[in-house]
């Protein structure tokens, strides 16, 4: 008997799909946190952080706004190291901004490939199995 292949990465929008309206400040916060958290992990790592932030925003457990989610105590190590606020993280370089903008728009359109997650440490493919 052979073992079935692992499920593929789940391409798709925020899980579950929701309409997301992001202000310029929200977009900047997500970008700074994404690059501080996963800037050395390529597009998949950046998309994973973006999915995580948007899923947490949708869930409401970590806050009702993007700044509240990314500044939630103990959630994003670079934010904690920067004094607990995303605005103290380095601004994106022009090249990073282009990369981030592309990935964010792919995520929001459901065309990025990443596992929906509430935590970057989650290895399951289901948001509902992720622990806060």
GULO-341912 format. One record per residue: x, y, z of N, C-alpha, C, O in turn. Coordinates in steps of 0.2 Angstrom, whole numbers, padded with zeros to 4 digits, always signed. Each point is the difference from the previous one (the first is absolute). Example, Ala and Ser with C-alpha at 12.3 -4.5 7.8 and 13.67 -1.06 7.14 Angstrom:
2
+0066-0028+0039-0004+0006+0000+0004+0006+0000+0005-0001+0003 -0007+0006-0007+0004+0006+0001-0004+0005+0003+0003+0006+0001 
% end
This chain:
132
+0004-0006+0000-0004+0006+0000+0004+0006+0000+0005+0001+0004 -0006+0004-0008+0004+0006-0001-0004+0006+0004-0006+0000+0001 +0010+0004+0002-0002+0006+0003-0002+0005-0005+0003+0002-0004 -0009+0001+0005-0003+0005-0004+0005+0006+0000+0003+0001+0005 -0002+0003-0010+0004+0006+0000-0003+0005+0005-0006+0000+0001 +0010+0004+0001-0002+0005+0005-0004+0005-0004+0001+0001-0006 -0006+0002+0009-0004+0005-0003+0004+0006-0003+0005+0002+0004 -0007+0001-0010+0004+0005-0002-0001+0006+0004-0005+0001+0004 +0010+0004-0005-0002+0007+0004-0006+0002-0003-0002-0001-0006 -0002+0004+0010-0007+0002-0001+0000+0007-0003+0001+0005+0003 -0002-0004-0010+0000+0007-0003-0007+0002+0002-0005-0003-0001 +0005+0010+0003-0007+0002+0001+0001+0007+0004+0005+0001+0003 -0011+0002-0002+0000+0006+0004+0000-0001+0007+0001-0006+0002 -0001+0011+0002-0001-0001+0007-0005-0005+0002-0005-0001-0004 +0007-0004+0008-0005-0005+0002-0003+0001+0006+0003+0001+0005 -0010-0001-0005-0004-0001-0005+0000+0007-0004+0001+0005+0002 -0004-0005-0009+0001+0006-0004-0004+0005+0003-0006-0001+0002 +0008+0007-0002-0003+0006+0003+0002+0006-0004+0006+0000-0003 -0010+0005+0003+0002+0006-0004+0005+0004+0005-0002+0001+0006 +0007+0001-0008+0005+0004+0004+0001+0007-0002+0002+0000-0006 -0003+0005+0010+0001+0006-0002+0006+0003+0004+0000+0000+0006 +0006+0001-0009+0006+0002+0003+0001+0008-0001+0001+0002-0006 +0001+0002+0011+0002+0006-0001+0007+0000-0002+0004-0005+0001 -0001+0011-0003+0007+0001-0001+0004-0002+0006+0005-0003-0001 -0007+0005+0007+0003-0002+0006+0000-0007+0001+0005-0003+0002 -0010+0000-0003-0001-0008+0001+0005-0003-0005+0004-0005+0002 -0004+0007-0008+0005-0003-0005+0007+0001+0002+0004-0005-0001 -0002+0011+0004+0007+0001+0002+0001-0004+0006+0006-0003+0000 -0010+0002+0005+0001-0004+0006+0001-0007-0002+0005-0004+0002 -0009+0001-0007+0001-0007-0002+0006-0001-0004+0004-0005+0002 -0002+0010-0006+0006-0001-0004+0006+0000+0005+0005-0004-0001 -0004+0009+0006+0005+0000+0004+0001-0006+0004+0005-0003+0001 -0011+0000+0002+0000-0006+0004+0002-0006-0004+0004-0004+0002 -0006+0004-0008+0001-0006-0005+0008+0000-0001+0003-0005+0000 +0000+0011-0002+0007+0000-0001+0004-0001+0006+0005-0004-0001 -0007+0006+0006+0004-0001+0007+0000-0007+0002+0004-0003+0002 -0010+0000-0003-0001-0007+0002+0003-0005-0005+0002-0005+0002 -0003+0006-0009+0001-0005-0005+0004+0003-0006-0001-0003-0005 +0004+0009+0006+0003+0003-0006+0006-0005-0003+0002+0001-0006 +0000-0005+0010+0006-0005-0003-0003-0007-0002+0004-0004-0002 -0011+0004+0001-0003-0007-0001-0003+0001-0007-0004-0005-0002 +0005+0010-0002-0003+0000-0007-0008+0001+0000-0003+0002+0005 +0000-0002-0011-0007+0002+0000-0004-0005+0004-0005+0003+0003 +0006-0009-0003-0004-0005+0004+0000+0002+0008-0006+0000+0003 +0012+0002-0001+0000+0002+0007-0004+0007+0001-0004+0001+0005 +0005+0003-0009-0004+0007+0000-0007-0001+0000-0004+0003+0004 +0002-0007-0009-0007-0002-0001-0003-0003+0007-0006+0001+0002 +0010-0006+0001-0002-0003+0006-0002+0005+0006-0005+0000+0003 +0010+0005-0003-0001+0005+0005-0007+0004-0001-0004+0002+0004 +0004+0000-0011-0006+0004-0002-0007-0004+0002-0004+0003+0003 +0004-0009-0005-0006-0005+0001-0001+0000+0008-0006+0001+0002 +0011-0002+0002-0001+0000+0007-0003+0006+0003-0004+0000+0004 +0007+0006-0006-0003+0007+0002-0007+0000-0002-0004+0002+0004 +0002-0003-0010-0007+0001-0003-0004-0005+0004-0006+0002+0001 +0008-0008+0000-0004-0005+0003-0002+0002+0007-0005-0001+0003 +0010+0003+0001+0000+0003+0007-0005+0006+0000-0004+0000+0004 +0004+0004-0009-0004+0006-0001-0007-0003+0000-0005+0003+0003 +0004-0007-0008-0007-0003-0001-0003-0004+0006-0006+0001+0002 +0011-0004+0002-0003-0004+0006-0001+0005+0006-0005-0002+0004 +0008+0007-0004-0002+0005+0005+0004-0001+0007-0001+0004+0004 +0004-0010-0003+0002-0002+0006+0006+0005+0002+0002+0001+0006 +0002+0001-0011+0006+0004+0002-0001+0007-0001+0005+0004+0000 -0011-0002-0002-0002+0007-0001-0004+0001-0006-0001-0004-0004 -0002+0010+0004-0005+0002-0006+0003+0004-0005-0003+0002-0005 +0009+0000+0006+0004+0004-0005+0007-0003-0002+0002-0004+0004 +0000+0005-0010+0007-0002-0001+0005+0002+0005+0004-0004+0002 -0004+0010+0000+0005+0002+0005+0000-0004+0007+0004-0002+0003 -0011+0001-0001-0001-0004+0006+0003-0007-0001+0003-0003+0004 -0004+0000-0010+0002-0007-0001+0007+0000+0000+0003-0005+0003 +0001+0009-0007+0007+0000+0000+0004+0002+0006+0005-0002+0002 -0009+0006+0002+0003+0002+0007-0002-0004+0005+0002+0001+0006 -0006-0006-0007-0002-0004+0006+0006-0003+0003+0004-0003-0003 -0004+0003+0010+0005-0002+0004+0002-0008-0002-0004-0004+0000 +0011+0003-0001+0002-0006-0001-0001-0004-0006+0001-0006-0001 -0004+0010-0004-0002-0003-0006+0005+0000-0006+0001-0005-0004 +0003+0011+0003+0005+0000-0005+0006+0003+0003+0001+0005+0003 +0004-0010-0003+0006+0002+0004+0004+0006-0002+0002+0004+0004 -0002-0002-0011+0003+0006-0002-0004+0006+0003+0004+0005+0002 -0010-0005-0001-0004+0005+0003+0002+0001+0007+0001+0005+0003 -0001-0011+0001+0002+0000+0007+0007+0003+0001+0001+0004+0004 +0004-0006-0009+0007+0003+0001+0000+0007-0001+0004+0004+0002 -0009-0001-0006+0000+0007-0002-0004+0004+0005-0002+0006-0002 +0000-0009+0008-0003+0004+0005-0008-0001+0000-0003+0004+0003 +0001-0009-0007-0007-0001+0000-0005+0003-0005-0006+0000+0000 +0010+0004-0005-0004+0003-0005+0003+0000-0007+0006+0001+0000 -0010-0003-0004+0002-0001-0007+0003+0006-0003+0005-0001-0004 -0007+0007+0006+0003+0006-0003+0007+0001+0001+0003+0004-0003 +0000-0007+0008+0007+0000+0001+0004-0005-0004+0007+0001+0000 -0010-0005-0004+0004-0004-0004+0002+0004-0006-0003+0005-0002 +0009-0007-0002+0002+0003-0005-0005+0001-0006-0004-0005-0001 +0004+0011-0002-0004+0000-0006+0002-0004-0006+0006-0002+0000 -0010+0000-0004+0002-0004-0006+0004+0004-0005-0001+0006-0001 +0006-0009-0002+0004+0003-0005-0005+0000-0006-0005-0004+0000 +0007+0008-0005-0004+0000-0006-0001-0007-0003-0005-0002-0003 +0010-0002+0003+0000-0007-0003-0005-0004+0004-0004-0004-0003 +0005+0004+0010-0004-0004+0004-0008+0002-0001-0004-0004+0000 +0003+0011-0001-0007+0002+0000-0003-0002-0007-0006-0002+0001 +0010+0001-0006-0003-0003-0006-0001-0007+0001-0006-0003-0002 +0010-0001+0005-0001-0007+0001-0006-0001+0005-0004-0004-0002 +0004+0008+0007-0006-0001+0005-0006+0002-0003-0005-0004+0000 +0004+0009-0004-0006+0002-0003-0002-0005-0005-0006-0002+0000 +0010-0001-0004-0002-0006-0004-0002-0006+0004-0006-0002-0002 +0009+0000+0007-0002-0005+0004-0007+0001+0003-0004-0004+0000 +0003+0010+0003-0006+0002+0004-0006-0001-0005-0005-0002+0001 +0006+0005-0007-0005+0000-0005-0002-0007-0002-0006-0002-0002 +0011-0002+0001-0001-0007-0002-0004-0004+0006-0004-0004-0001 +0006+0005+0007-0003-0003+0006-0008+0003+0000-0004-0004+0001 +0003+0010-0002-0007+0003+0001-0004-0003-0006-0006+0000+0001 +0009-0001-0007-0004-0003-0005+0000-0008+0000-0003-0003-0005 +0006+0000+0010+0000-0007+0000+0004-0004-0004-0001-0005-0002 +0007+0009+0000+0004-0004-0005+0007-0001+0003+0004-0003-0004 -0003+0004+0010+0006-0001+0003+0000-0007+0003-0006-0003+0002 +0011-0001-0002+0001-0007+0003+0003+0000+0007+0006+0001+0000 -0010-0002+0005+0002+0000+0007-0006-0004+0003-0005+0000-0002 +0007-0003+0008-0005-0003+0004-0003+0006+0005+0003+0004+0002 -0010-0005-0002-0003+0005+0004+0002-0002+0007+0001-0006+0002 +0000+0011+0002+0003-0001+0007-0002+0006+0005-0001+0005-0002 +0001-0007+0008+0000+0005+0005+0007+0001+0004+0001+0005+0003 +0003-0010-0005+0007+0000+0003+0004-0002-0005-0001-0005-0004 +0007+0008+0004+0005-0002-0005+0003-0007+0002+0003-0003-0004 -0004+0001+0010+0003-0007+0002-0005-0006-0001+0002-0005+0001 -0008+0007-0004-0005-0005-0001+0002-0004-0006+0002+0002-0005 -0002-0009+0005+0002-0004-0005-0007-0003-0003+0001-0004-0006 -0006+0004+0009-0007-0002-0003-0002+0004-0006+0002+0006+0000 -0007-0008-0004-0002+0004-0005-0007+0003+0002-0003+0003-0005 +0001-0004+0011-0006+0003+0002+0001+0006+0005+0003-0001+0005 -0007+0006-0006+0000+0006+0005-0003-0003+0006+0003+0002+0005 -0008-0006-0005-0003-0002+0006+0004-0004+0004-0002-0001+0006 +0007-0002-0008+0004-0004+0004+0006+0004+0003+0004-0003+0004 -0003+0009-0006+0005+0004+0002-0001+0002+0007-0005+0002+0002 +0010-0002+0002+0000+0003+0007+0002+0007+0000+0005+0002-0003 -0009+0002+0007+0002+0007+0001+0007+0001+0003+0003+0005+0001 
% end
